[in-house]
Each structure stands twice: as structure tokens, then as C-alpha cells.
Amino acid sequence: MGTVIMSFPLRIGVSASFFHPDPDRKIFKGKRLLYLEEELVHWVMSAGALPVMVPTSAGSISPDDIVHELDGLVLQGGSDVSPESYGETPLRPEWSGDRFRDLYEQALIFACFRRNVPVFGVCRGLQILNVACGGSLYQDIALQVPGAREHRNGDIYDRLRHVVQFEPGSRLAAMYPGPQGEIISIHHQAIKDLGEGLVVEARSVEDGIIEAIRLVRDPAGGEVAPYACGVQWHPEFQKLHETHLLDPAPLLQEFFAEARRRREEREAAPAIAPSTAAR
């Protein structure tokens, strides 16, 4: 009999959102809860990958140990990034964000960079990737970007749409047949100063807000850039019948292709104990 080669699905970590300890909550009173948004994990599964919620580190298990078991990391949307994470004070109390989550996700991002594990950010995920690379954010587009279009409307939520323009010569422009695409917009924060090693791949047509980024240089000075990119929109919320919206499939296809390629590179490389990696 010939040798049977098994093809295991990619294990894609998804960063958690948090319900922090709340003494008034009726269930799990006073406990921190971690959760995932269902449409995001179903989107990951739609391309044949196994999504795994990534816990916070505890005991002897470090972010490097966790990332060692993953083929890729998706940073999901959710709460605001704290202005404290990029050296600012919140302009309003409701924009204080989630500093705890920022530190958790940045630790995962750096662990992925060290271990050659691809990172893909969605909405908040793009923002925290930018902050992890030393960038900053507009705390509120409407307040800080005069003339900007509406990027979030709580009443219509995922029915708010607008058009983005791909940057000429970018990888994103090469992935799509046309120079523009309509996307789902749910955010009131956005990139202000771009982080180290990142380039812009798409902008909002009407106001120039940055809508997609890609890492092209290692922020730590390494010779090869880790794979990391992000989009400000929500590809996972697109329904199959909404063919007028930008096709979300190429984003996953490229991300998963990189995850497979880099998994093969890691498997071929000499073994390194997970907790010994240094940045």
C-alpha cells in the first residue's frame, strides 16, 4: 500500500472579546467572560479552517506557547482601543476603550511576529495591529476629521455601506478586478498615524479614512516582514446574496495560503522551545 498523507485543517486562533467582571450580572457574577462573534467564526470555517478562541495567558502558559499551536490569528472587532495604548488621554469617558484587551491582543500579535504566524485584523483588529506597530487612532472620526462621512450608525448597524478605493500597486488592488469596492462600515475610530512597517492598501473614497493596511517591514528590524494585514470593514457580515458588496473570499484565500506556507516553513525548521523566543 502507498503512504497515506493526511491534510489537517488550519487551526486559526480568534482573539476573544470580553465581558469584564460585573457584580450585577445574574450569571457568572463577578467573573470575566470571553466570547466570539458567531458570523466571524463561521466566515473562518467557510474556507475549511478550524477556528479556536484564544484564551488569556495564565500560569506557565505564555502567549508564545499559545501561538505555537496555531497556524494563523484573526483579531475580531468589538470594543474601542484605549487611547492609553497609544499615549493619549480619552477625550470622553465613553471612549476609554478596553486597555485589558489591548494588552492581551498586542501580546498575541508580537508572539505571532516572533513565530512567523500570520495575523489578519477585522475592524478593531486593524486598529490594534496599527497601535501594536506604534501607530495612533482618531478617538472619534466625527469629532476629529472635519467633513468625514458617517462610518457607524447604531440604528442600521451592518446595513451602513460605503465605497473604498484600493491603493495603486498594492496587494489588495491585485486581488480584485476593479479599483473600488463597496463594504460594510461599523466604526467610529480610525487610523490617524500609521504604525512602523505598515502601508495603506485602501481608503474611503469620500473622506480618505484608511480602510486597509499591510505590514511590509518587520517593526523589530528583522530581515523578513511577518505576514500581517487588516481591513477596517466587516467581510464576515456580508450575506451570500449581496453580490454588490466586495467579495470577502480573496481575503481569506490569501491569508490561509500564507498560513499553510508558513506552517510548512516552521515544520521544516529546527524545533525551538515555545517559551524561549525573545523579541
Summary of the structure (lengths in Angstrom):
residues: 279
radius of gyration: 18.8
end to end distance: 46.5
largest distance: 69.6
contacts: 883
relative contact order: 0.16
helix: 30%
strand: 21%
